[in-house]
Amino acid sequence: MTGVSHRILIELWHTRRSLVFWVLFPTLMLLLFGLIYADGEGTGQSFDRTAPGILIGAALFFSCLSGPITVLVGERERHTLKRILLSPLSGGDYFLGIVAAFLVIAAGQAAIVYGIAYAFGGRFHGSFLLGALIVVLSVMAYVGVGFFFGARFARSTEDVNGPVAAIGVPLLVLGGTFFSPDMLPSYLLKATHLNPVFHMNEALKAVSATGAGWGAVSDHLLFLALFSGACLLVGTRSYRRMLVRESRL
């Protein structure tokens, strides 16, 4: 598992354009929405509320959802999957190795997002341990969805953006990344409770912006834990099917 994560991080470092985008996009989004909402409630409060949503919906979304798809496409294009076939690496270890690599990236993105928010008066008001758990579960969920699409559907770099845009953007909109879910019609509000992004946003916003404790976000944590566990199972199964398919080529 450690070898997988280390190799992925080295490869991402060599293709720095993705890393630059994963830093630049959430930075611009945080500044944009933070300053827009600051007009009505003050800069500090605005960045208190905006930072967790931007971390979940902009930073982690684009890096941890599209990143695994890109990794798997790269494995195919470089024909390294053939070597994986000959290794004793299990599907679970491979998936967790990818999760570990993107947890490192997520930690860097969290530091950048909250560093900028702090400069404008925003603060993290809750438990850092609880916030970290929410981020870990969010990364596992995003990586799981990205791993599934990468293993099942993405055959070339041109296939990467399609699943991300088609599936991811509606999840962000309905998940309350850019505006409160209370603005949604009642039927959409009920449906969005099945959306993992909704639970990520609601949990981290409550902990970060209002200092909510474990009890206040327990339902969101339970959903994310179950969803992340399901992603591990689906990701492992997708990995095995991908290797079987590659062995026939």
VEXZAKOL-623695 format. One line per 2 residues: their letters; for each residue x, y, z of N, C-alpha, C. Coordinates in steps of 0.1 Angstrom, whole numbers. Each point is the difference from the previous one (the first is absolute). Last residue first. Example, Ala and Ser with C-alpha at 12.3 -4.5 7.8 and 13.67 -1.06 7.14 Angstrom:
2
sa) 128 -22 71 9 11 0 -8 11 8; 3 -57 -1 -9 12 0 9 12 0
END
This chain:
249
lr) -60 -89 -228 4 8 -11 14 -4 -6; -24 -17 40 -5 -6 -13 5 7 -12
se) 9 14 45 7 -12 -2 -4 -7 -13; -22 39 16 13 3 -5 8 -12 -4
rv) -42 -5 22 -2 5 -14 13 3 -7; 0 -13 45 -4 -11 -8 -2 4 -15
lm) 9 34 32 12 -9 -2 -3 -12 -9; -35 29 13 9 7 -9 12 -9 -3
rr) -31 -15 32 -5 -1 -13 9 6 -11; 11 5 46 2 -14 -5 -5 -2 -14
ys) -6 42 20 14 -2 -2 2 -14 -5; -43 12 14 3 6 -13 15 -2 -4
rt) -15 -14 43 -6 -9 -11 4 6 -14; 13 25 37 8 -12 0 -6 -9 -11
gv) -23 40 8 13 2 -6 8 -12 -1; -41 -3 22 -2 2 -15 13 3 -7
ll) 1 -3 47 -4 -13 -5 -2 1 -16; 10 39 24 11 -9 1 -3 -13 -6
ca) -34 32 3 10 4 -10 12 -10 0; -32 -4 34 -6 -5 -12 10 3 -12
gs) 10 18 42 2 -15 0 -5 -6 -13; -7 46 6 14 -3 -3 3 -15 1
fl) -43 15 10 2 2 -14 15 -3 -3; -14 -3 45 -6 -10 -8 3 1 -15
al) 15 34 29 7 -12 3 -6 -12 -8; -21 42 -3 13 0 -7 8 -12 2
fl) -42 5 23 -2 -1 -14 13 -1 -8; 3 8 46 -5 -13 -2 -2 -2 -15
lh) 11 43 14 11 -9 1 -4 -14 -3; -34 32 3 8 2 -12 12 -9 0
ds) -27 -1 38 -7 -5 -12 8 1 -12; 17 20 39 1 -14 1 -7 -7 -12
va) 8 48 16 2 -5 -14 1 -15 -1; -9 23 42 -7 9 -10 2 -5 -14
gw) 23 -20 37 -14 -3 0 -7 7 -11; 46 10 8 -2 -13 -6 -15 -4 -1
ga) 10 52 4 7 -11 5 -4 -13 -7; 2 56 -15 -9 -11 4 9 -13 4
gt) 11 48 -15 6 -7 11 -9 -12 5; -5 33 -39 -8 2 13 6 -7 12
as) 20 -1 -45 -5 14 1 -7 2 13; 21 -43 -11 9 11 -2 -6 14 3
va) -27 -40 4 12 -1 9 9 12 -1; -38 -3 -29 -4 0 14 12 0 10
kl) 8 -5 -46 -5 13 3 -4 2 14; 12 -43 -16 12 8 2 -4 15 3
ae) -36 -32 -7 9 -4 11 11 10 2; -28 5 -38 -7 3 13 8 -3 12
nm) 18 -11 -43 -1 15 2 -7 3 13; 3 -46 -12 14 6 1 -1 15 4
hf) -40 -22 -12 4 -4 14 14 5 3; -17 8 -44 -8 7 10 5 -3 14
vp) 19 -24 -35 5 13 1 -8 9 10; -14 -45 -12 11 1 10 6 14 1
nl) -51 -14 -12 12 5 -7 11 1 10; -46 -11 9 7 -12 -5 13 4 -7
ht) -30 33 16 4 -7 12 7 -14 -4; -22 29 -31 14 4 2 5 -7 13
ak) -46 -3 -14 9 -8 -8 15 2 3; -34 27 21 -1 -14 4 10 -9 -7
ll) -4 44 -14 6 0 13 0 -14 6; -22 9 -41 14 -1 -2 7 -1 14
ys) -46 6 1 3 -13 -6 15 -2 -3; -16 42 16 -1 -10 11 3 -14 -6
pl) 23 43 -22 -14 -4 2 0 -12 9; 41 33 7 -5 -10 -9 -14 -3 2
md) 28 29 27 -5 7 -12 -6 -10 -10; 23 -13 40 -13 4 3 -7 8 -11
ps) 47 -16 0 -10 -9 -5 -15 4 3; 41 36 -6 -6 -8 10 -10 -10 -6
ff) 42 15 -29 -11 8 7 -7 -10 9; 39 -13 -23 1 14 -4 -12 8 6
tg) 6 -48 9 14 6 -1 0 15 -2; -37 -36 5 2 12 8 14 6 0
gl) -20 -39 -24 6 -3 13 2 12 8; -17 -2 -46 -10 -5 9 5 -2 14
vl) 30 15 -33 -10 9 1 -11 -4 10; 36 -30 -9 4 12 7 -11 10 2
lp) -8 -38 -26 1 -4 14 5 12 8; -3 4 -47 -13 0 7 1 -3 14
vg) 41 -2 -23 -5 14 1 -15 0 6; 23 -43 -9 5 8 11 -7 13 2
ia) -9 -31 -37 -4 -5 13 3 9 11; 12 11 -45 -14 -5 -1 -5 -5 14
av) 46 16 -6 -10 11 -3 -15 -6 2; 36 -31 5 1 11 10 -11 10 -2
pg) 5 -35 -32 -6 -4 12 0 11 11; 22 12 -41 -14 -3 -2 -7 -5 13
nv) 48 9 -6 -8 11 4 -15 -3 -1; 34 -33 -12 0 4 14 -10 11 4
de) 12 -22 -44 -11 -5 7 -1 5 14; 36 8 -30 -12 8 -5 -12 -5 8
ts) 42 -21 6 -1 13 7 -12 8 -4; -4 -53 -5 10 10 -4 -2 13 7
ra) -27 -38 10 10 -7 -8 11 9 -5; -44 -4 39 11 9 -6 10 -9 -7
fr) -38 -20 24 -3 7 -12 11 8 -7; 2 -29 42 -11 -6 -9 -1 7 -13
ag) 32 13 34 2 -15 -2 -10 -5 -10; -2 46 14 12 -3 -7 2 -14 -4
ff) -38 13 26 -1 4 -14 13 -2 -7; 1 -12 45 -10 -8 -7 -1 4 -14
fg) 27 25 28 6 -13 -3 -10 -8 -8; -15 41 17 9 2 -11 6 -13 -4
vg) -27 -1 38 -8 3 -12 9 2 -13; 21 -6 42 -7 -12 -4 -9 2 -13
vy) 24 36 19 9 -9 -6 -8 -12 -5; -24 31 26 3 5 -14 9 -9 -7
am) -10 -12 44 -12 0 -8 3 5 -14; 34 2 32 -3 -14 -3 -12 -1 -9
vs) 11 42 17 10 -4 -10 -3 -14 -4; -26 17 34 -4 6 -13 10 -4 -11
lv) 8 -14 44 -11 -7 -5 -4 6 -14; 34 22 23 4 -14 -3 -11 -8 -7
vi) -10 43 18 8 1 -12 5 -14 -5; -23 3 41 -9 3 -11 7 1 -13
la) 26 -6 39 -8 -12 -3 -9 2 -12; 23 37 17 9 -9 -7 -7 -13 -4
gl) -22 31 28 1 5 -14 8 -9 -8; -3 -10 45 -12 -3 -7 0 5 -14
lf) 37 10 27 -1 -15 -2 -12 -3 -8; 6 44 14 9 -3 -12 -1 -15 -3
sg) -39 30 24 10 -10 3 8 -3 -13; -25 47 -1 -3 -13 6 12 -9 3
hf) -2 44 -23 -5 2 13 -2 -13 8; 30 27 -41 -6 -14 2 -4 -1 15
rg) 3 47 -31 6 -9 10 -7 -13 0; 7 52 -29 -7 -13 2 8 -8 10
gf) 14 43 -18 -7 0 12 -8 -12 3; 31 9 -37 -12 9 -1 -8 0 12
ay) 39 -27 -4 5 13 -3 -12 10 -1; -10 -46 7 6 7 12 5 14 -3
ai) -14 -27 -36 -12 4 8 5 8 13; 33 -20 -28 -6 12 -6 -12 5 8
gy) 19 -39 15 10 10 1 -5 13 -6; -25 -39 -4 -2 6 13 11 11 2
vi) 2 -24 -41 -13 6 1 -2 7 14; 40 -24 -8 0 12 -8 -14 7 1
aa) 7 -41 23 9 10 6 -1 13 -9; -23 -37 -15 -6 5 12 8 11 6
qg) 18 -23 -37 -11 8 -4 -7 6 12; 34 -31 8 6 12 -5 -11 10 -4
aa) -14 -43 14 6 8 11 6 13 -4; -16 -30 -33 -11 6 7 5 9 12
iv) 30 -27 -24 -4 11 -8 -11 8 7; 13 -40 20 12 10 0 -4 12 -7
lf) -30 -35 -3 -1 6 13 12 10 2; -1 -26 -39 -9 12 -1 -3 6 14
aa) 27 -40 -2 6 11 -9 -8 12 0; -18 -38 21 11 6 8 7 11 -8
vi) -34 -25 -22 -5 8 10 10 8 8; 14 -33 -30 -4 12 -7 -7 10 10
gl) 13 -41 17 12 7 -4 -4 13 -8; -34 -30 11 4 7 12 13 8 -3
fy) -16 -29 -34 -9 11 2 4 9 12; 25 -39 -8 2 10 -11 -9 12 2
dg) -4 -36 30 13 7 2 2 11 -11; -38 -29 -4 -1 9 11 12 8 3
gs) 1 -33 -34 -8 11 -4 -2 10 11; 45 -30 1 -15 -2 0 -7 13 -4
lp) 51 -20 -11 -7 11 5 -15 -3 -1; 42 -26 -13 -10 -5 9 -10 11 6
sl) 23 -1 -51 4 3 14 -11 -6 9; -1 1 -49 10 -10 5 4 2 14
li) -31 29 -23 -5 -14 -1 9 -10 6; 13 45 -4 -8 -2 12 -6 -14 -1
rk) 24 14 -37 9 -3 11 -8 -2 13; -23 14 -38 6 -14 -3 9 -4 12
lt) -18 44 -2 -9 -10 6 4 -14 -2; 22 39 -18 5 -5 13 -10 -10 6
hr) 1 27 -43 0 -15 0 6 -5 13; -11 46 -16 14 -4 2 2 -15 1
er) -44 19 -5 8 5 -11 15 -4 1; -31 -12 34 -3 -7 -12 10 4 -11
eg) 2 22 41 5 -14 2 -2 -7 -13; -18 43 2 15 0 -2 6 -14 2
vl) -46 6 9 2 2 -15 15 -1 -2; -12 0 44 -3 -13 -6 2 1 -15
vt) 6 40 25 10 -10 4 -3 -14 -7; -31 35 -5 12 3 -8 11 -10 3
ip) -40 -3 25 -3 -3 -14 13 2 -8; 2 13 45 1 -15 -2 -3 -4 -14
gs) -5 47 9 14 -5 2 1 -15 -2; -42 26 1 6 -2 -13 14 -6 1
lc) -22 6 41 -9 -7 -9 6 -2 -14; 23 24 35 -2 -14 4 -11 -8 -8
sf) 13 47 -10 12 -8 2 -3 -15 3; -35 32 -5 7 -1 -12 12 -8 1
fl) -27 7 39 -8 -6 -11 8 -2 -12; 18 21 39 0 -14 0 -8 -6 -12
aa) 2 48 1 14 -6 2 -1 -16 -1; -42 24 -2 9 4 -11 14 -7 1
gi) -37 -9 31 -6 1 -13 9 5 -11; 14 -5 47 -7 -12 -4 -4 0 -15
li) 21 38 19 9 -11 2 -7 -13 -6; -26 39 1 10 0 -11 10 -11 2
gp) -32 5 34 -7 -4 -12 10 0 -12; 16 15 43 -3 -14 -1 -6 -5 -13
at) 9 48 5 12 -9 0 -4 -15 0; -33 37 6 4 -4 -14 11 -10 -1
rd) -17 19 42 -10 -8 -7 4 -5 -13; 28 30 25 -3 -12 9 -9 -10 -8
fs) 9 41 -20 11 -10 -3 -2 -12 10; -30 36 5 -1 -5 -13 10 -11 -3
qg) 2 24 41 -11 -10 0 -2 -6 -14; 33 35 4 3 -12 8 -11 -11 0
tg) -7 42 -23 10 -9 -7 3 -12 8; -49 24 0 13 3 5 10 -10 -5
eg) -47 3 -12 2 -5 13 13 3 6; -17 12 -45 -12 1 8 3 -4 15
da) 33 2 -35 -7 13 -2 -12 0 10; 29 -38 -7 4 9 10 -7 13 0
yi) -6 -36 -32 -8 -1 12 4 9 11; 26 0 -40 -14 2 -3 -9 0 12
lg) 46 -11 4 -2 14 -1 -15 4 -4; 12 -46 3 3 6 13 -3 15 0
fl) -1 -25 -40 -12 -2 8 1 6 14; 38 3 -30 -12 5 -6 -12 -1 9
ll) 41 -18 14 0 15 0 -12 5 -6; 4 -46 -1 -1 5 14 0 15 0
ml) 8 -21 -41 -14 -2 4 -2 5 14; 44 1 -17 -9 9 -7 -14 -1 4
tp) 29 -32 17 5 13 5 -9 11 -6; -5 -45 -15 -7 3 13 4 13 6
fl) 21 -11 -42 -14 0 -1 -7 3 14; 48 -6 -4 -5 13 -5 -15 1 0
vw) 24 -40 13 2 11 9 -7 12 -4; -1 -38 -27 -7 -4 12 3 10 11
fv) 21 6 -42 -14 2 -1 -7 -3 13; 46 -9 -2 -3 14 -1 -15 3 0
ls) 14 -44 -3 1 5 14 -2 15 0; 0 -22 -42 -12 -4 8 1 6 14
rr) 37 6 -28 -11 8 -4 -13 -3 7; 44 -22 4 -4 10 10 -12 8 -4
th) 25 -47 -7 -10 7 -9 -6 11 9; 32 -25 21 6 1 -13 -9 7 -10
wl) -15 -11 43 10 10 1 6 3 -13; -29 -36 3 -8 13 0 10 12 1
ei) 18 -44 3 -5 3 -13 -7 13 -1; 15 -14 42 11 3 -8 -4 3 -14
li) -33 -15 30 4 13 3 12 5 -8; -15 -45 -5 -10 10 -5 4 14 3
rh) 27 -35 18 1 1 -15 -9 10 -6; -4 -9 47 13 7 -3 1 2 -15
sv) -36 -26 15 -2 14 3 12 8 -4; 3 -47 -4 -9 6 -10 -2 15 2
gt) 26 -24 31 7 1 -12 -9 6 -11; -18 -10 42 9 11 1 7 3 -13
m) -27 -39 4 -8 12 0 9 13 0
END
